[in-house]
Amino acid sequence: MKINETIRSRRKQLGLTQEQVAERSGMTLEEYAAYESGTKDFSFSHLFNIAETLGVDISDLLTGE
């Protein structure tokens, strides 16, 4: 599974909106939506913040688990 698919799946499991994850991760909704859709490459700092927000280890995101 690709990183963006793993993130989308986890966000939905938690019942969060894209806006909630974006806000909690310190980015705009537009930035987060681009990451989740796969149209923008992740910056490491944003990826770390998203992992923390979703309660997963960053290595899980990178491996698609």
Beta strands, then each sheet from edge to edge (+ up, - down):
end
